[in-house]
Amino acid sequence: MAVINVTEENFKTETESGLALVDFYADWCGPCKMLAPVLEELAAEVTDVKVVKVNVDEARSLAIDYKVSSIPHLFLLKDGEIVEQELGFKPKEVLQGWIAKHQ
């Protein structure tokens, strides 16, 4: 499955059922750029988890709702509810473990 870029309009639809790994990012953020290929790889490998990206500059109200004050800010949602969250770049192995814990 490919990484899904979401907006304020379709965020809930994309994250309300199953597991979703959500990356709050910005195009100008260095660590976010480092994380992008890791998320692409992960999305290609795990078909039962949605990998979702939210641009904080374009979806400010979502960033506010999720209290995002630093990026990248990663959330793991299960059926729309937060089960984990982390700040900063994480290697693929850490994200795989994170997902495996909640499947």
C-alpha positions as CSV (number, residue, x, y, z in Angstrom):
1,M,0.0,0.0,0.0
2,A,1.3,3.5,-0.8
3,V,1.6,6.4,1.7
4,I,-1.6,8.4,1.8
5,N,-1.4,12.2,1.9
6,V,-4.5,13.4,3.8
7,T,-6.3,16.6,4.3
8,E,-8.5,17.9,7.1
9,E,-11.5,16.7,5.0
10,N,-10.5,13.1,4.6
11,F,-8.3,12.4,7.7
12,K,-11.1,10.8,9.7
13,T,-12.2,8.6,6.8
14,E,-8.7,7.3,6.3
15,T,-7.9,6.7,10.0
16,E,-11.2,5.6,11.6
17,S,-10.9,1.9,11.2
18,G,-7.9,-0.5,11.6
19,L,-4.3,0.6,12.3
20,A,-3.0,3.8,10.9
21,L,0.5,5.2,11.3
22,V,0.1,9.0,11.0
23,D,3.1,11.3,10.3
24,F,2.6,15.0,11.0
25,Y,5.3,16.7,8.8
26,A,6.3,19.8,6.8
27,D,8.1,20.0,3.5
28,W,10.8,22.3,5.0
29,C,11.6,19.9,7.9
30,G,14.9,18.1,7.7
31,P,14.1,15.1,9.9
32,C,10.7,14.8,8.1
33,K,12.6,14.5,4.8
34,M,14.7,11.7,6.3
35,L,11.6,9.9,7.6
36,A,9.8,10.0,4.2
37,P,11.6,7.1,2.5
38,V,11.4,5.0,5.6
39,L,7.6,5.5,5.6
40,E,7.4,4.7,1.9
41,E,9.3,1.5,2.5
42,L,7.2,0.6,5.4
43,A,3.9,1.3,3.5
44,A,5.1,-1.1,0.7
45,E,5.8,-3.9,3.3
46,V,2.8,-3.7,5.6
47,T,-0.5,-4.1,3.8
48,D,-2.7,-4.2,6.9
49,V,-1.7,-0.8,8.2
50,K,-2.3,2.6,6.5
51,V,0.6,5.0,6.5
52,V,-0.8,8.5,6.4
53,K,0.9,11.8,6.1
54,V,-0.5,15.2,7.3
55,N,1.2,18.4,6.2
56,V,1.0,20.7,9.2
57,D,1.2,23.8,7.1
58,E,-1.9,22.7,5.1
59,A,-3.9,21.1,7.9
60,R,-3.3,23.4,10.9
61,S,-6.5,22.4,12.7
62,L,-5.5,18.7,12.7
63,A,-2.1,19.7,14.1
64,I,-3.9,21.7,16.8
65,D,-6.4,18.9,17.5
66,Y,-3.5,16.4,18.0
67,K,-1.4,18.9,19.9
68,V,1.5,18.7,17.5
69,S,4.1,21.2,18.5
70,S,7.2,19.6,17.1
71,I,7.7,17.6,13.9
72,P,7.9,14.9,12.8
73,H,5.3,13.7,15.2
74,L,4.1,10.2,14.7
75,F,0.9,8.7,16.0
76,L,-0.3,5.1,15.8
77,L,-4.1,5.1,15.7
78,K,-6.3,2.1,16.2
79,D,-9.9,2.6,15.0
80,G,-9.3,6.3,15.2
81,E,-7.9,6.3,18.8
82,I,-4.3,7.2,19.7
83,V,-2.5,4.1,21.0
84,E,1.1,5.4,20.7
85,Q,3.0,8.6,19.8
86,E,6.6,9.5,19.2
87,L,8.5,12.6,18.3
88,G,11.3,12.8,15.7
89,F,12.9,10.5,13.2
90,K,12.6,6.8,13.9
91,P,14.2,3.9,12.0
92,K,12.1,1.4,10.2
93,E,12.8,-1.3,12.7
94,V,11.4,0.8,15.6
95,L,8.2,1.5,13.6
96,Q,7.8,-2.1,12.7
97,G,8.0,-3.1,16.4
98,W,5.6,-0.4,17.3
99,I,3.1,-1.7,14.7
100,A,3.6,-5.3,15.7
101,K,2.8,-4.5,19.3
102,H,-0.7,-3.4,18.3
103,Q,-1.8,-5.8,15.6
